[in-house]
Amino acid sequence: MEHTHPSGRLEPAIWDYGYHSLRLLAGALRSESDRCADGLLIDLGCGEKPYAPLFRARTIGVDRTYRHGDPDVVGFAESLPIRSG
């Protein structure tokens, strides 16, 4: 199984594995990006943060390991002391 390089997640090539899913996801994130323009965005499972350029908000990447990316925080989402609102 071939995986799309993170930089290709915003504009996947038609032959990329998961092309349709990636294209739909990138489109949905683009359409919602203005909603959190002035806030804080927490990207859970951020990996190499391929979607961070879509957002003007301050973005914190969280992943459970450094193995597949460069998260700002390493840990599990359930353990983060974050309140909504």
Secondary structure, 3 states (H helix, E strand, C coil): CCCCCHHHCCCCCCCCCCHHHHHHHHHHHHHHHHHHCCCEEEEECCCCCCCHHHCCCEEEEEECCCCCCCCCEECCHHHCCCCCC
